[in-house]
């Protein structure tokens, strides 16, 4: 249980810092959607480029009840997976969920 609390805290802190980073000098809003109870952490863009609306999820991380961190979407060039490893998350606790289950089996990371 301690790893779940630790991992949620780390993910929340990282995503808040990423949101602050992307808010600087941008023409659209960065929205944080954090669901502590279900371990869901998402970042969205919302704004306009001329007549086109720019809206969508660019970061989604889930912390499962077993403490594993599922990196579901990383629409940045920040290499969030490596940042999680640098923060002490073991490869066995990190699922690169944006890869197919078959591809995950070929990596050093958790499969599920």
C-alpha positions in Angstrom: 0.0 0.0 0.0 2.9 2.4 0.7 4.1 2.1 -2.9 0.6 3.1 -4.2 0.7 6.3 -2.1 4.3 7.1 -3.0 3.7 6.5 -6.7 0.5 8.6 -6.7 2.3 11.4 -5.0 5.2 11.2 -7.5 2.9 11.1 -10.6 0.8 14.0 -9.3 3.9 16.1 -8.6 5.4 15.3 -12.0 2.3 16.1 -14.0 1.7 19.3 -12.1 5.2 20.4 -13.0 4.7 19.4 -16.6 1.4 21.4 -16.7 3.2 24.4 -15.3 6.0 24.0 -17.9 3.5 23.9 -20.8 1.5 26.8 -19.5 4.4 29.2 -20.0 4.0 31.2 -23.2 1.3 29.0 -24.7 -1.9 30.2 -26.3 -4.1 27.4 -24.9 -5.0 26.3 -21.4 -3.5 23.2 -19.8 -6.1 21.4 -17.7 -5.2 18.9 -15.0 -7.6 16.1 -14.3 -6.5 14.1 -11.3 -8.7 11.3 -9.8 -6.9 10.2 -6.6 -9.4 7.5 -5.7 -9.0 5.7 -9.0 -5.4 6.6 -9.6 -6.0 8.5 -12.9 -3.8 11.5 -13.8 -4.4 13.3 -17.1 -3.4 16.6 -18.8 -5.4 18.2 -21.5 -5.0 21.1 -23.9 -7.8 23.5 -24.6 -7.6 26.5 -26.9 -7.9 27.9 -30.4 -5.6 28.1 -33.3 -7.4 30.5 -35.6 -10.7 28.8 -36.3 -9.6 25.4 -35.2 -10.1 24.1 -31.6 -7.1 22.5 -30.0 -8.4 20.1 -27.4 -7.2 16.7 -26.2 -5.4 14.6 -23.7 -1.7 14.7 -24.1 -0.6 12.9 -20.9 -2.3 10.0 -19.1 -0.8 8.0 -16.3 -2.6 5.5 -14.1 -1.4 4.1 -10.8 -3.0 0.7 -10.3 -4.0 -0.7 -6.8 -1.0 -3.0 -7.0 1.3 0.1 -7.3 2.2 -0.4 -10.9 2.4 2.8 -13.0 0.8 2.5 -16.4 2.0 5.2 -18.8 -1.0 5.2 -21.1 -0.2 8.4 -23.2 2.8 10.6 -23.5 2.2 13.2 -26.1 5.4 15.2 -25.2 9.1 15.0 -26.0 9.9 14.9 -22.3 10.5 11.1 -22.0 8.3 10.7 -19.0 9.1 7.0 -18.7 12.8 7.8 -18.2 11.9 10.6 -15.7 9.9 8.0 -13.7 13.0 5.7 -13.7 15.2 8.6 -12.7 12.9 9.2 -9.7 13.4 5.6 -8.5 10.5 3.7 -10.1 11.7 0.2 -10.9 11.2 -1.1 -14.5 9.2 -3.9 -13.0 6.7 -1.3 -11.7 6.3 0.6 -15.0 4.0 -0.5 -17.8 4.4 1.2 -21.2 0.7 0.9 -21.9 1.0 2.8 -25.2 2.7 -0.3 -26.6 0.7 -3.4 -27.5 0.9 -6.3 -24.9 3.0 -8.3 -27.5 5.5 -5.5 -27.7 5.6 -5.1 -23.9 6.8 -8.7 -23.7 9.9 -7.7 -25.6 10.9 -4.9 -23.2 12.6 -4.8 -19.8 9.5 -3.2 -18.4 6.4 -4.7 -16.7 3.9 -6.3 -19.1 0.8 -5.6 -17.0 
